[in-house]
Amino acid sequence: VEAYREKVIEIVVHVFHELTDYRFASEKSEVGDIALPEISFGYVPEGMQEVMDSIFADNSRYIVYEDDHGNFFELTQTAIGANGAFGTILDTEDSVYEMTDVNGKEAFTNVKDGDASIFWSEDNVVYDLYGNLDLTELKSIAEKIKIIKK
């Protein structure tokens, strides 16, 4: 039981005047040993179609959906292990930032200039959902993502 409660990914957030730096790190596994879980989208806004689904050598996956009106969302899965970390910097000056949860996992949201993003982690994987949809729509997508563990 104690091992189950142990934190898998350490999240460090530095908030500055104009930006926020997110760092995700883990000491549990080597990145190459982490199998990115398959996912399925339980909800995709009407008219959107998948235009990309790629897995890269750094053990990350990038999925993009678009519609005919220029609306899009993208999901990045990034494996985090002892030999690597994931970091990203968001322009948070004059943005709307909040902490929320996605299926019981702590999540960070940011909205600025019509773009929204949600970050959360599960096991040794960081999920970054980003798009030009409103935050409510993006949250609906995130909450209905099914993670299929192997």
Short mmCIF file of the C-alpha atoms (twelve columns), coordinates in Angstrom:
data_MODEL
# 
_entry.id   MODEL 
# 
loop_
_atom_site.group_PDB 
_atom_site.id 
_atom_site.type_symbol 
_atom_site.label_atom_id 
_atom_site.label_alt_id 
_atom_site.label_comp_id 
_atom_site.label_asym_id 
_atom_site.label_seq_id 
_atom_site.Cartn_x 
_atom_site.Cartn_y 
_atom_site.Cartn_z 
_atom_site.pdbx_PDB_model_num 
ATOM 1   C CA . VAL A 1   0.000   0.000  0.000   1 
ATOM 2   C CA . GLU A 2   2.822   2.404  0.805   1 
ATOM 3   C CA . ALA A 3   4.328   1.990  -2.672  1 
ATOM 4   C CA . TYR A 4   0.958   2.767  -4.235  1 
ATOM 5   C CA . ARG A 5   0.742   6.081  -2.368  1 
ATOM 6   C CA . GLU A 6   4.239   7.125  -3.387  1 
ATOM 7   C CA . LYS A 7   4.306   10.027 -5.844  1 
ATOM 8   C CA . VAL A 8   5.410   8.881  -9.306  1 
ATOM 9   C CA . ILE A 9   6.013   12.284 -10.910 1 
ATOM 10  C CA . GLU A 10  7.272   15.342 -9.087  1 
ATOM 11  C CA . ILE A 11  5.780   18.590 -10.385 1 
ATOM 12  C CA . VAL A 12  7.531   21.914 -9.822  1 
ATOM 13  C CA . VAL A 13  5.804   25.113 -10.879 1 
ATOM 14  C CA . HIS A 14  7.608   28.464 -10.893 1 
ATOM 15  C CA . VAL A 15  5.355   31.453 -11.448 1 
ATOM 16  C CA . PHE A 16  7.022   34.625 -12.694 1 
ATOM 17  C CA . HIS A 17  5.473   37.953 -13.651 1 
ATOM 18  C CA . GLU A 18  5.086   37.127 -17.346 1 
ATOM 19  C CA . LEU A 19  5.447   33.346 -17.535 1 
ATOM 20  C CA . THR A 20  5.032   30.080 -15.669 1 
ATOM 21  C CA . ASP A 21  7.613   27.293 -15.824 1 
ATOM 22  C CA . TYR A 22  6.319   23.722 -15.377 1 
ATOM 23  C CA . ARG A 23  8.800   20.897 -14.671 1 
ATOM 24  C CA . PHE A 24  7.837   17.226 -14.395 1 
ATOM 25  C CA . ALA A 25  10.416  14.685 -13.202 1 
ATOM 26  C CA . SER A 26  10.448  11.097 -11.979 1 
ATOM 27  C CA . GLU A 27  13.016  8.733  -10.539 1 
ATOM 28  C CA . LYS A 28  11.020  5.573  -11.150 1 
ATOM 29  C CA . SER A 29  11.883  4.235  -14.607 1 
ATOM 30  C CA . GLU A 30  14.031  4.855  -17.632 1 
ATOM 31  C CA . VAL A 31  12.061  6.725  -20.297 1 
ATOM 32  C CA . GLY A 32  12.684  4.001  -22.867 1 
ATOM 33  C CA . ASP A 33  11.146  1.400  -20.519 1 
ATOM 34  C CA . ILE A 34  7.859   3.288  -20.164 1 
ATOM 35  C CA . ALA A 35  5.141   2.160  -22.556 1 
ATOM 36  C CA . LEU A 36  2.972   5.078  -23.559 1 
ATOM 37  C CA . PRO A 37  -0.576  3.924  -22.893 1 
ATOM 38  C CA . GLU A 38  -3.050  3.827  -25.715 1 
ATOM 39  C CA . ILE A 39  -5.826  6.364  -25.386 1 
ATOM 40  C CA . SER A 40  -9.252  6.848  -26.840 1 
ATOM 41  C CA . PHE A 41  -11.232 10.049 -26.978 1 
ATOM 42  C CA . GLY A 42  -14.672 9.577  -25.434 1 
ATOM 43  C CA . TYR A 43  -15.611 13.027 -26.707 1 
ATOM 44  C CA . VAL A 44  -14.503 14.954 -29.796 1 
ATOM 45  C CA . PRO A 45  -16.361 18.145 -30.781 1 
ATOM 46  C CA . GLU A 46  -18.623 17.749 -33.788 1 
ATOM 47  C CA . GLY A 47  -16.899 18.188 -37.148 1 
ATOM 48  C CA . MET A 48  -13.372 17.519 -35.845 1 
ATOM 49  C CA . GLN A 49  -11.241 14.809 -37.392 1 
ATOM 50  C CA . GLU A 50  -7.874  13.339 -36.492 1 
ATOM 51  C CA . VAL A 51  -5.151  14.717 -38.780 1 
ATOM 52  C CA . MET A 52  -2.043  13.429 -36.994 1 
ATOM 53  C CA . ASP A 53  -1.029  10.680 -34.563 1 
ATOM 54  C CA . SER A 54  2.747   10.259 -34.257 1 
ATOM 55  C CA . ILE A 55  5.097   8.630  -31.750 1 
ATOM 56  C CA . PHE A 56  8.616   10.082 -31.585 1 
ATOM 57  C CA . ALA A 57  12.017  8.684  -30.600 1 
ATOM 58  C CA . ASP A 58  11.958  10.530 -27.247 1 
ATOM 59  C CA . ASN A 59  8.939   8.379  -26.234 1 
ATOM 60  C CA . SER A 60  6.324   11.066 -26.753 1 
ATOM 61  C CA . ARG A 61  3.114   10.995 -28.759 1 
ATOM 62  C CA . TYR A 62  1.413   13.871 -30.576 1 
ATOM 63  C CA . ILE A 63  -2.235  13.714 -31.669 1 
ATOM 64  C CA . VAL A 64  -4.002  16.555 -33.527 1 
ATOM 65  C CA . TYR A 65  -7.675  17.067 -34.354 1 
ATOM 66  C CA . GLU A 66  -8.991  19.867 -36.617 1 
ATOM 67  C CA . ASP A 67  -12.196 21.016 -38.241 1 
ATOM 68  C CA . ASP A 68  -12.882 22.939 -41.458 1 
ATOM 69  C CA . HIS A 69  -13.190 26.261 -39.576 1 
ATOM 70  C CA . GLY A 70  -9.649  26.435 -38.156 1 
ATOM 71  C CA . ASN A 71  -10.534 25.011 -34.734 1 
ATOM 72  C CA . PHE A 72  -8.103  22.467 -33.352 1 
ATOM 73  C CA . PHE A 73  -6.874  20.636 -30.295 1 
ATOM 74  C CA . GLU A 74  -3.725  18.636 -29.764 1 
ATOM 75  C CA . LEU A 75  -2.739  16.131 -27.119 1 
ATOM 76  C CA . THR A 76  0.878   15.399 -26.264 1 
ATOM 77  C CA . GLN A 77  1.791   12.390 -24.117 1 
ATOM 78  C CA . THR A 78  5.335   12.525 -22.736 1 
ATOM 79  C CA . ALA A 79  6.957   9.699  -20.769 1 
ATOM 80  C CA . ILE A 80  8.909   10.935 -17.745 1 
ATOM 81  C CA . GLY A 81  11.655  8.778  -16.301 1 
ATOM 82  C CA . ALA A 82  14.850  8.852  -14.276 1 
ATOM 83  C CA . ASN A 83  16.953  9.742  -17.311 1 
ATOM 84  C CA . GLY A 84  14.819  12.669 -18.369 1 
ATOM 85  C CA . ALA A 85  12.337  15.329 -17.437 1 
ATOM 86  C CA . PHE A 86  9.757   17.371 -19.249 1 
ATOM 87  C CA . GLY A 87  9.443   21.096 -18.985 1 
ATOM 88  C CA . THR A 88  7.419   23.755 -20.660 1 
ATOM 89  C CA . ILE A 89  7.070   27.495 -20.255 1 
ATOM 90  C CA . LEU A 90  3.750   29.234 -20.820 1 
ATOM 91  C CA . ASP A 91  3.182   32.918 -21.393 1 
ATOM 92  C CA . THR A 92  0.897   33.621 -18.440 1 
ATOM 93  C CA . GLU A 93  1.017   37.415 -18.464 1 
ATOM 94  C CA . ASP A 94  -2.612  38.606 -18.411 1 
ATOM 95  C CA . SER A 95  -3.861  35.022 -18.724 1 
ATOM 96  C CA . VAL A 96  -6.483  33.168 -16.716 1 
ATOM 97  C CA . TYR A 97  -4.780  30.424 -14.740 1 
ATOM 98  C CA . GLU A 98  -6.337  27.892 -12.392 1 
ATOM 99  C CA . MET A 99  -5.718  24.552 -10.807 1 
ATOM 100 C CA . THR A 100 -8.415  21.945 -11.343 1 
ATOM 101 C CA . ASP A 101 -8.548  18.189 -11.741 1 
ATOM 102 C CA . VAL A 102 -8.942  15.781 -14.621 1 
ATOM 103 C CA . ASN A 103 -10.454 12.478 -13.546 1 
ATOM 104 C CA . GLY A 104 -9.134  12.925 -10.018 1 
ATOM 105 C CA . LYS A 105 -5.646  14.052 -11.095 1 
ATOM 106 C CA . GLU A 106 -4.314  17.531 -10.283 1 
ATOM 107 C CA . ALA A 107 -4.314  19.639 -13.451 1 
ATOM 108 C CA . PHE A 108 -3.173  23.122 -14.432 1 
ATOM 109 C CA . THR A 109 -5.136  25.233 -16.887 1 
ATOM 110 C CA . ASN A 110 -4.195  28.388 -18.720 1 
ATOM 111 C CA . VAL A 111 -6.240  30.559 -21.095 1 
ATOM 112 C CA . LYS A 112 -4.801  33.435 -23.098 1 
ATOM 113 C CA . ASP A 113 -5.719  35.145 -26.363 1 
ATOM 114 C CA . GLY A 114 -8.260  32.480 -27.343 1 
ATOM 115 C CA . ASP A 115 -5.970  29.499 -26.674 1 
ATOM 116 C CA . ALA A 116 -6.357  27.128 -23.730 1 
ATOM 117 C CA . SER A 117 -4.192  24.394 -22.253 1 
ATOM 118 C CA . ILE A 118 -4.535  21.722 -19.583 1 
ATOM 119 C CA . PHE A 119 -1.585  19.790 -18.092 1 
ATOM 120 C CA . TRP A 120 -1.861  16.741 -15.859 1 
ATOM 121 C CA . SER A 121 0.072   13.565 -15.154 1 
ATOM 122 C CA . GLU A 122 -0.804  9.947  -14.584 1 
ATOM 123 C CA . ASP A 123 1.707   7.245  -13.741 1 
ATOM 124 C CA . ASN A 124 4.917   8.217  -15.598 1 
ATOM 125 C CA . VAL A 125 3.193   10.186 -18.363 1 
ATOM 126 C CA . VAL A 126 2.458   13.910 -18.672 1 
ATOM 127 C CA . TYR A 127 -0.580  14.881 -20.747 1 
ATOM 128 C CA . ASP A 128 -0.719  18.312 -22.395 1 
ATOM 129 C CA . LEU A 129 -4.017  19.180 -24.070 1 
ATOM 130 C CA . TYR A 130 -3.919  22.454 -26.002 1 
ATOM 131 C CA . GLY A 131 -6.183  24.148 -28.516 1 
ATOM 132 C CA . ASN A 132 -8.081  27.186 -29.663 1 
ATOM 133 C CA . LEU A 133 -11.332 25.859 -28.163 1 
ATOM 134 C CA . ASP A 134 -12.776 27.402 -25.022 1 
ATOM 135 C CA . LEU A 135 -11.628 25.904 -21.725 1 
ATOM 136 C CA . THR A 136 -14.997 24.274 -21.011 1 
ATOM 137 C CA . GLU A 137 -14.808 22.356 -24.295 1 
ATOM 138 C CA . LEU A 138 -11.170 21.386 -23.662 1 
ATOM 139 C CA . LYS A 139 -12.075 20.138 -20.169 1 
ATOM 140 C CA . SER A 140 -14.862 18.018 -21.675 1 
ATOM 141 C CA . ILE A 141 -12.335 16.416 -24.021 1 
ATOM 142 C CA . ALA A 142 -9.813  15.833 -21.200 1 
ATOM 143 C CA . GLU A 143 -12.332 14.315 -18.810 1 
ATOM 144 C CA . LYS A 144 -13.482 11.794 -21.396 1 
ATOM 145 C CA . ILE A 145 -10.023 10.583 -22.449 1 
ATOM 146 C CA . LYS A 146 -9.765  6.886  -21.671 1 
ATOM 147 C CA . ILE A 147 -6.268  5.714  -20.814 1 
ATOM 148 C CA . ILE A 148 -5.854  2.067  -21.761 1 
ATOM 149 C CA . LYS A 149 -3.192  0.506  -19.543 1 
ATOM 150 C CA . LYS A 150 -1.354  -2.490 -20.924 1 
# 
